Every structure is written in structure tokens, then in C-alpha cells.
Amino acid sequence: MPRKAQVQRSAEEKFAIVIEGLKSGNIAETCRNHNIAATLFYRWKEDVEKAAVAALGGRNAAVRPDEEHRKRIRELERSLGKAHVQIDILKNVLGE
């Protein structure tokens, strides 16, 4: 059975489909009407929810993941620095 061609939808179309599904309360019917899989609908719904939280939470909600990444990067850089020091000490001990 050949695969169906993918339809490229704009962000506005995706948002409208999610809102339609939520308003109607019948996700399966909405998915059939728009010829999309339910898993795709729920992925779009999750994206809409994340964007709404970021928008309503202001700058802090949108920045939070970046701060977590920066913290993780600092931790990894420290670990790498310690590893380099240990390597230098071992080289000195072994006379290399």
C-alpha cells in the first residue's frame, strides 16, 4: 500500500485543527476530517500548550530551559577541567 503524500500545514492551520479538536471534544473525528493521525494531533496539542505556557509565563518561562542548559554546560566544563588536571598529574608521575 503506497504512503500518502505529506501535506505541509502552516502553524495557523495546525493551531486551528487543535482548537477544533478541543472544542468538539471528538479528537478522532477531527483527525479523520483533516486526514491526520491522532498521534500527530496530540504532538501539535503539546506544542500549542508549551508555546502558551512560554507566552503566558513571560520571559522567565521561555528562558528557563536555556538556563538549565548553561548550568549543565558549566558542570561538564568543570568535570573536563578536573580530568585535564588529573591527566597532567599522571603524566608528571609517570615522567612523560
DSSP file (Angstrom, degrees, kcal/mol; ACC not computed):
  #  RESIDUE AA STRUCTURE BP1 BP2  ACC     N-H-->O    O-->H-N    N-H-->O    O-->H-N    TCO  KAPPA ALPHA  PHI   PSI    X-CA   Y-CA   Z-CA
    1    1 A M              0   0    0      0, 0.0     2,-0.0     0, 0.0     0, 0.0   0.000 360.0 360.0 360.0 123.0    0.0    0.0    0.0
    2    2 A P        -     0   0    0      0, 0.0     2,-0.1     0, 0.0     0, 0.0  -0.328 360.0-110.0 -69.9 148.7    1.6    3.3   -1.1
    3    3 A R        -     0   0    0      1,-0.1     2,-0.2    -2,-0.0     3,-0.0  -0.464  32.3-110.8 -75.0 149.1    2.2    6.0    1.5
    4    4 A K        -     0   0    0     -2,-0.1     2,-0.1     1,-0.1    -1,-0.1  -0.539  37.2-102.7 -77.1 145.9    0.1    9.2    1.4
    5    5 A A        -     0   0    0     -2,-0.2     2,-0.2     1,-0.1    -1,-0.1  -0.456  40.0-111.7 -67.6 139.5    1.9   12.3    0.4
    6    6 A Q        -     0   0    0     -2,-0.1     2,-0.6    -3,-0.0    -1,-0.1  -0.517  24.3-141.2 -74.3 139.3    2.6   14.6    3.4
    7    7 A V        -     0   0    0     -2,-0.2     2,-0.6    -3,-0.0    -1,-0.0  -0.895  10.5-137.6-101.9 124.8    0.7   17.8    3.5
    8    8 A Q        -     0   0    0     -2,-0.6     2,-0.4     0, 0.0    -2,-0.0  -0.732  25.6-168.8 -82.8 119.6    2.7   20.8    4.7
    9    9 A R        -     0   0    0     -2,-0.6     2,-0.0     1,-0.0    -2,-0.0  -0.858  18.1-121.8-111.7 145.0    0.5   22.8    7.1
   10   10 A S     >  -     0   0    0     -2,-0.4     4,-2.3     1,-0.1     5,-0.2  -0.303  30.4-107.1 -75.3 166.1    1.2   26.2    8.4
   11   11 A A  H  > S+     0   0    0      1,-0.2     4,-2.5     2,-0.2     5,-0.2   0.874 122.1  54.9 -61.2 -36.7    1.3   26.9   12.1
   12   12 A E  H  > S+     0   0    0      2,-0.2     4,-2.4     1,-0.2    -1,-0.2   0.896 107.7  48.6 -64.7 -40.1   -2.0   28.7   11.9
   13   13 A E  H  > S+     0   0    0      2,-0.2     4,-2.3     1,-0.2    -2,-0.2   0.923 111.9  48.9 -65.1 -44.0   -3.6   25.6   10.3
   14   14 A K  H  X S+     0   0    0     -4,-2.3     4,-2.4     1,-0.2    -2,-0.2   0.927 112.0  48.9 -61.1 -45.0   -2.2   23.3   12.9
   15   15 A F  H  X S+     0   0    0     -4,-2.5     4,-2.6     1,-0.2    -1,-0.2   0.914 110.4  50.9 -61.2 -43.8   -3.4   25.6   15.7
   16   16 A A  H  X S+     0   0    0     -4,-2.4     4,-2.5     1,-0.2    -1,-0.2   0.890 110.0  50.0 -62.6 -39.5   -6.9   25.8   14.2
   17   17 A I  H  X S+     0   0    0     -4,-2.3     4,-2.4     2,-0.2    -1,-0.2   0.914 111.3  48.6 -65.9 -42.6   -7.1   22.0   14.0
   18   18 A V  H  X S+     0   0    0     -4,-2.4     4,-2.4     2,-0.2    -2,-0.2   0.934 112.9  47.3 -63.2 -45.5   -6.0   21.6   17.6
   19   19 A I  H  X S+     0   0    0     -4,-2.6     4,-2.8     1,-0.2     5,-0.2   0.913 110.9  52.4 -62.2 -42.6   -8.6   24.2   18.7
   20   20 A E  H  X S+     0   0    0     -4,-2.5     4,-2.6     1,-0.2     5,-0.2   0.924 110.9  47.4 -58.9 -45.5  -11.3   22.5   16.6
   21   21 A G  H  X S+     0   0    0     -4,-2.4     4,-1.9     1,-0.2     5,-0.3   0.895 113.6  47.1 -63.6 -40.9  -10.5   19.1   18.2
   22   22 A L  H  < S+     0   0    0     -4,-2.4    -2,-0.2     2,-0.2    -1,-0.2   0.898 113.9  47.5 -69.2 -40.2  -10.5   20.5   21.7
   23   23 A K  H  < S+     0   0    0     -4,-2.8    -2,-0.2     1,-0.2    -1,-0.2   0.919 116.2  43.2 -66.2 -43.7  -13.8   22.4   21.2
   24   24 A S  H  < S-     0   0    0     -4,-2.6    -1,-0.2    -5,-0.2    -2,-0.2   0.822  93.7-144.4 -73.5 -30.1  -15.6   19.5   19.6
   25   25 A G  S  < S+     0   0    0     -4,-1.9     2,-0.7    -5,-0.2    -3,-0.1   0.443  72.0 104.1  78.8  -1.3  -14.2   17.0   22.2
   26   26 A N     >  +     0   0    0     -5,-0.3     4,-2.0     1,-0.2     5,-0.2  -0.796  40.6 170.9-116.5  88.1  -14.0   14.4   19.5
   27   27 A I  H  > S+     0   0    0     -2,-0.7     4,-2.8     1,-0.2     5,-0.2   0.892  76.1  55.9 -64.9 -41.8  -10.4   14.1   18.5
   28   28 A A  H  > S+     0   0    0      1,-0.2     4,-2.3     2,-0.2    -1,-0.2   0.917 109.4  46.0 -59.7 -44.3  -10.9   11.0   16.3
   29   29 A E  H  > S+     0   0    0      2,-0.2     4,-2.8     1,-0.2    -1,-0.2   0.909 112.0  51.1 -66.3 -41.6  -13.4   12.8   14.2
   30   30 A T  H  X S+     0   0    0     -4,-2.0     4,-1.7     1,-0.2    -2,-0.2   0.919 110.6  49.6 -60.7 -43.0  -11.3   15.9   13.9
   31   31 A C  H  X>S+     0   0    0     -4,-2.8     5,-2.4     1,-0.2     4,-0.6   0.909 111.8  48.2 -63.8 -41.7   -8.3   13.8   12.8
   32   32 A R  H ><5S+     0   0    0     -4,-2.3     3,-0.8     1,-0.2    -2,-0.2   0.927 109.3  53.2 -63.2 -44.1  -10.5   12.0   10.2
   33   33 A N  H 3<5S+     0   0    0     -4,-2.8    -1,-0.2     1,-0.2    -2,-0.2   0.833 118.6  35.5 -60.7 -33.0  -11.8   15.3    8.9
   34   34 A H  H 3<5S-     0   0    0     -4,-1.7    -1,-0.2    -5,-0.2    -2,-0.2   0.366 108.7-122.4-104.4   3.6   -8.3   16.6    8.4
   35   35 A N  T <<5 +     0   0    0     -3,-0.8     2,-0.3    -4,-0.6    -3,-0.2   0.920  66.2 130.6  57.1  49.7   -6.7   13.3    7.4
   36   36 A I      < -     0   0    0     -5,-2.4    -1,-0.2    -6,-0.1     2,-0.2  -0.910  60.7-105.0-127.9 158.6   -4.1   13.3   10.2
   37   37 A A     >  -     0   0    0     -2,-0.3     4,-2.0     1,-0.1     3,-0.3  -0.514  26.1-123.4 -78.8 149.6   -3.1   10.6   12.7
   38   38 A A  H  > S+     0   0    0      1,-0.2     4,-2.6     2,-0.2     5,-0.2   0.865 112.8  58.3 -61.1 -35.9   -4.2   11.1   16.3
   39   39 A T  H  > S+     0   0    0      1,-0.2     4,-1.8     2,-0.2    -1,-0.2   0.879 105.5  49.6 -62.8 -36.3   -0.5   10.9   17.4
   40   40 A L  H  > S+     0   0    0     -3,-0.3     4,-2.5     2,-0.2    -1,-0.2   0.916 109.1  52.4 -66.9 -42.7    0.2   13.9   15.2
   41   41 A F  H  X S+     0   0    0     -4,-2.0     4,-2.6     1,-0.2    -2,-0.2   0.942 110.5  47.2 -56.5 -48.8   -2.8   15.8   16.7
   42   42 A Y  H  X S+     0   0    0     -4,-2.6     4,-2.2     1,-0.2    -1,-0.2   0.825 109.7  53.4 -67.4 -30.5   -1.5   15.2   20.2
   43   43 A R  H  X S+     0   0    0     -4,-1.8     4,-2.1     2,-0.2    -1,-0.2   0.925 111.4  46.1 -65.9 -44.1    2.0   16.3   19.2
   44   44 A W  H  X S+     0   0    0     -4,-2.5     4,-2.5     2,-0.2    -2,-0.2   0.904 110.8  53.5 -63.6 -40.3    0.6   19.5   17.9
   45   45 A K  H  X S+     0   0    0     -4,-2.6     4,-2.4     1,-0.2    -2,-0.2   0.910 108.6  49.2 -60.6 -43.5   -1.5   19.9   21.0
   46   46 A E  H  X S+     0   0    0     -4,-2.2     4,-2.5     2,-0.2    -1,-0.2   0.904 110.4  50.7 -63.2 -41.5    1.6   19.5   23.2
   47   47 A D  H  X S+     0   0    0     -4,-2.1     4,-2.3     2,-0.2    -2,-0.2   0.903 110.3  50.1 -62.1 -41.1    3.4   22.1   21.1
   48   48 A V  H  X S+     0   0    0     -4,-2.5     4,-2.3     2,-0.2    -2,-0.2   0.920 111.1  48.9 -63.0 -44.3    0.5   24.5   21.5
   49   49 A E  H  X S+     0   0    0     -4,-2.4     4,-2.4     2,-0.2    -2,-0.2   0.912 111.4  48.8 -63.4 -43.4    0.5   24.0   25.2
   50   50 A K  H  X S+     0   0    0     -4,-2.5     4,-2.4     1,-0.2    -1,-0.2   0.914 112.4  48.4 -63.1 -42.5    4.2   24.6   25.5
   51   51 A A  H  X S+     0   0    0     -4,-2.3     4,-2.5     1,-0.2    -1,-0.2   0.889 111.0  51.1 -65.5 -38.3    4.0   27.7   23.5
   52   52 A A  H  X S+     0   0    0     -4,-2.3     4,-3.0     2,-0.2     5,-0.3   0.914 110.0  48.8 -65.4 -42.7    1.1   29.0   25.5
   53   53 A V  H  X S+     0   0    0     -4,-2.4     4,-2.3     1,-0.2    -2,-0.2   0.922 113.0  47.7 -63.0 -43.6    3.0   28.4   28.8
   54   54 A A  H  < S+     0   0    0     -4,-2.4     8,-0.4     2,-0.2     4,-0.4   0.905 114.9  46.1 -63.6 -40.7    6.0   30.2   27.5
   55   55 A A  H >< S+     0   0    0     -4,-2.5     3,-0.6     1,-0.2    -2,-0.2   0.917 118.5  40.0 -69.0 -43.6    3.9   33.1   26.2
   56   56 A L  H 3< S+     0   0    0     -4,-3.0    -2,-0.2     1,-0.2    -1,-0.2   0.771 111.3  57.7 -78.1 -25.9    1.9   33.5   29.4
   57   57 A G  T 3X S-     0   0    0     -4,-2.3     4,-0.7    -5,-0.3     3,-0.4   0.533 101.4-142.7 -81.4  -4.9    4.8   32.9   31.7
   58   58 A G  H <>  -     0   0    0     -3,-0.6     4,-1.3    -4,-0.4     3,-0.3  -0.323  50.9 -32.9  75.2-161.0    6.7   35.8   30.1
   59   59 A R  H  > S+     0   0    0      1,-0.2     4,-2.2     2,-0.2     5,-0.2   0.856 132.8  61.3 -65.5 -37.2   10.4   35.8   29.5
   60   60 A N  H  > S+     0   0    0     -3,-0.4     4,-1.8     1,-0.2    -1,-0.2   0.899 103.7  48.9 -60.0 -42.2   11.2   33.6   32.6
   61   61 A A  H  < S+     0   0    0     -4,-0.7    -1,-0.2    -3,-0.3    -2,-0.2   0.879 114.5  45.5 -66.6 -36.8    9.3   30.6   31.3
   62   62 A A  H  < S+     0   0    0     -4,-1.3     4,-0.3    -8,-0.4    -1,-0.2   0.808 115.7  46.5 -75.7 -29.0   10.8   30.8   27.9
   63   63 A V  H >X S+     0   0    0     -4,-2.2     4,-1.8     1,-0.2     3,-0.9   0.751  87.7  87.8 -85.2 -25.2   14.4   31.3   29.2
   64   64 A R  H 3X S+     0   0    0     -4,-1.8     4,-2.1     1,-0.3     5,-0.2   0.835  85.6  51.2 -48.1 -47.8   14.3   28.6   31.9
   65   65 A P  H 3> S+     0   0    0      0, 0.0     4,-2.2     0, 0.0    -1,-0.3   0.893 109.0  52.5 -60.5 -36.6   15.5   25.7   29.6
   66   66 A D  H <> S+     0   0    0     -3,-0.9     4,-2.6    -4,-0.3    -2,-0.2   0.901 107.7  51.1 -64.6 -39.6   18.4   27.8   28.4
   67   67 A E  H  X S+     0   0    0     -4,-1.8     4,-2.3     1,-0.2    -1,-0.2   0.901 109.5  50.5 -63.9 -40.1   19.5   28.4   32.0
   68   68 A E  H  X S+     0   0    0     -4,-2.1     4,-2.2    -5,-0.2    -1,-0.2   0.898 110.8  49.3 -63.9 -39.9   19.3   24.7   32.7
   69   69 A H  H  X S+     0   0    0     -4,-2.2     4,-2.5     2,-0.2    -2,-0.2   0.913 109.9  50.8 -65.8 -41.8   21.5   24.0   29.7
   70   70 A R  H  X S+     0   0    0     -4,-2.6     4,-2.5     1,-0.2    -2,-0.2   0.908 109.8  50.5 -62.3 -40.8   24.0   26.6   30.7
   71   71 A K  H  X S+     0   0    0     -4,-2.3     4,-2.2     2,-0.2    -1,-0.2   0.925 111.2  48.3 -62.1 -44.3   24.2   25.1   34.2
   72   72 A R  H  X S+     0   0    0     -4,-2.2     4,-2.4     1,-0.2    -2,-0.2   0.892 110.4  51.9 -63.4 -40.1   24.8   21.6   32.7
   73   73 A I  H  X S+     0   0    0     -4,-2.5     4,-2.6     2,-0.2    -1,-0.2   0.919 108.7  50.5 -62.9 -43.8   27.5   23.0   30.4
   74   74 A R  H  X S+     0   0    0     -4,-2.5     4,-2.3     1,-0.2    -2,-0.2   0.915 110.3  50.2 -60.6 -42.2   29.3   24.6   33.3
   75   75 A E  H  X S+     0   0    0     -4,-2.2     4,-2.2     1,-0.2    -2,-0.2   0.922 112.3  46.8 -61.3 -44.0   29.2   21.3   35.2
   76   76 A L  H  X S+     0   0    0     -4,-2.4     4,-2.4     1,-0.2    -2,-0.2   0.875 110.5  52.4 -67.1 -37.2   30.6   19.5   32.2
   77   77 A E  H  X S+     0   0    0     -4,-2.6     4,-2.5     2,-0.2    -1,-0.2   0.901 109.4  49.8 -65.0 -40.3   33.3   22.1   31.7
   78   78 A R  H  X S+     0   0    0     -4,-2.3     4,-2.5     2,-0.2    -2,-0.2   0.927 111.1  48.9 -62.1 -44.3   34.3   21.7   35.4
   79   79 A S  H  X S+     0   0    0     -4,-2.2     4,-2.2     1,-0.2    -2,-0.2   0.904 111.4  49.6 -62.0 -41.3   34.5   18.0   35.0
   80   80 A L  H  X S+     0   0    0     -4,-2.4     4,-2.2     2,-0.2    -1,-0.2   0.907 109.6  51.4 -64.5 -41.5   36.6   18.3   31.9
   81   81 A G  H  X S+     0   0    0     -4,-2.5     4,-2.1     1,-0.2    -2,-0.2   0.916 109.6  49.7 -61.4 -43.6   38.9   20.7   33.6
   82   82 A K  H  X S+     0   0    0     -4,-2.5     4,-2.4     1,-0.2    -1,-0.2   0.897 109.1  52.6 -62.3 -40.0   39.4   18.3   36.5
   83   83 A A  H  X S+     0   0    0     -4,-2.2     4,-2.3     1,-0.2    -1,-0.2   0.896 107.8  51.2 -63.2 -40.1   40.1   15.4   34.1
   84   84 A H  H  X S+     0   0    0     -4,-2.2     4,-2.4     2,-0.2    -1,-0.2   0.906 109.7  49.9 -63.5 -40.9   42.8   17.5   32.4
   85   85 A V  H  X S+     0   0    0     -4,-2.1     4,-2.4     2,-0.2    -2,-0.2   0.926 110.7  49.7 -62.7 -44.7   44.4   18.2   35.7
   86   86 A Q  H  X S+     0   0    0     -4,-2.4     4,-2.5     1,-0.2    -2,-0.2   0.896 110.2  50.6 -61.5 -40.4   44.4   14.5   36.6
   87   87 A I  H  X S+     0   0    0     -4,-2.3     4,-2.4     2,-0.2    -1,-0.2   0.925 110.2  49.7 -62.9 -44.8   45.9   13.7   33.2
   88   88 A D  H  X S+     0   0    0     -4,-2.4     4,-2.2     2,-0.2    -2,-0.2   0.906 111.1  49.6 -61.3 -41.7   48.7   16.2   33.8
   89   89 A I  H  X S+     0   0    0     -4,-2.4     4,-2.4     1,-0.2    -2,-0.2   0.934 111.6  48.2 -63.4 -46.1   49.4   14.9   37.3
   90   90 A L  H  X S+     0   0    0     -4,-2.5     4,-2.5     1,-0.2    -1,-0.2   0.882 109.8  52.4 -62.7 -38.5   49.6   11.3   36.0
   91   91 A K  H  X>S+     0   0    0     -4,-2.4     5,-2.6     2,-0.2     4,-1.0   0.917 110.7  48.0 -63.0 -42.0   51.9   12.4   33.1
   92   92 A N  H  <5S+     0   0    0     -4,-2.2    -2,-0.2     3,-0.2    -1,-0.2   0.896 112.4  48.7 -65.2 -39.8   54.2   14.0   35.7
   93   93 A V  H  <5S+     0   0    0     -4,-2.4    -2,-0.2     1,-0.2    -1,-0.2   0.903 115.2  43.7 -66.2 -41.7   54.2   11.0   37.9
   94   94 A L  H  <5S-     0   0    0     -4,-2.5    -1,-0.2    -5,-0.2    -2,-0.2   0.585 112.4-120.5 -81.3 -10.6   54.9    8.6   35.0
   95   95 A G  T  <5       0   0    0     -4,-1.0    -3,-0.2    -3,-0.2    -4,-0.1   0.791 360.0 360.0  78.9  28.8   57.6   11.0   33.6
   96   96 A E      <       0   0    0     -5,-2.6    -4,-0.2    -6,-0.2    -5,-0.1   0.448 360.0 360.0 -94.1 360.0   56.0   11.6   30.2
